[in-house]
């Protein structure tokens, strides 16, 4: 009796998004031996492709300069957010000719794994991708930290867990909304029953209804057999609908019907079925604003938000930044005194996801070492820190009252970098127009850009 030969392992998938076909073709050829490569030339094309795949690729190579504005990084930044909304554990490598430090830092703050400048050596790129693939997705399996804001959230979860009513979880990207949903399920009487999760941003609008409600054989092209949907599979457990703000308007009406009377139908059948699961929804969008703009149904919003939980951003959790640092670094490195003070001052606009990625990169670059503020600083996005501040005085008071070491020159330079970058984005890189917006002459702006 012969021994069966071992089957070859399936190649991991790699998504490449670049509007230059020469680059995508070259990279697909160079990396195709190790990866199943999917190439796209734009953000909409990439989103459409991902929605068609059964599983999202674990890795992505993304250019920042994408149409319709290939000379600005904005579309690439938007794509990073879209990809992580689709698959929070995807490792995104930014491959771009727009390789200034501000873009690199901002890409990482949005959740990108690493920034690689063009032109990139395919062999070096292959090694970087392999390293990213080896690193496990190290999300905390429970809440880490003891800040008052986190304690309040835990208490609210405990209060709402036993109720049968829907819960709406609001919070910024990377703040831990899925962790809140799983904790609600674990603490509920439904803990031993099914838990299903659907990312509404990760599925084609045409497939939302059959995915949620199921379908019968022949209901549409490709429906070769009867299939249950998430509402049916969740039974009397929990159904978590992530990125609920991306649900199409026609599906919002059908979801509302289920929430109001529990009734739904598989696509293509007349038999009425009854949903028994509890619905938990999450969003990083302002749904109240979406309601005012007509993008989200007011009646569905009120039905979903019987209970509302707001996940605080990391910048409001103070000492939890230190607890999360310890949780992820596992004694792989140390921060010296000034670096620790800088860590505590940093706002982490990408929240826990950004913090985790920073820790992983530091552990790879400086294993077992004591890290200085000069080594930490390139990992932080100074530009994001100065965004969305309602009061400069309040922010100054907040930083100075901490009593931590403070560098005024460094702070002023960060503000200057932020305003220069904003002006260049608004003018699509036109230095003359940017100088006018900033109220300085062109030669002064060139001088500051060189610095």
Secondary structure, DSSP 8 states (H G I E B T S, - for coil): -----------EEEEEE-S-HHHHHHHHHHHTTTEEEEEESSHHHHHHHHHHSSS--SEEEE-S--TT-TTSSHHHHHHHHHHHHH-TT-EEEEEES---HHHHHHHHHTT-SEEEESS--HHHHHHHHHHHHHS-----SS-----HHHHHHHHHHHHHTT--S-EEEE--TTS-HHHHHHHHHHTSTTTTS-EEEEEGGGS-HHHHHHHHH-B-TTSSTT--S-B--HHHHHTTSEEEEETGGGS-HHHHHHHHHHHHH-EE--BT----EE--SEEEEEESS-HHHHHHTTSS-HHHHHHHTTEEEE---GGG-TTHHHHHHHHHHTTS-EE-HHHHHHHHH---TTHHHHHHHHHHHHHHHSTT-EE-HHHHHTTS-HHHHTTT-S-HHHHHHHHHHTT----HHHHHHHHHHHHHHHHHHHTTT-HHHHHHHHTS-HHHHHHHHH-
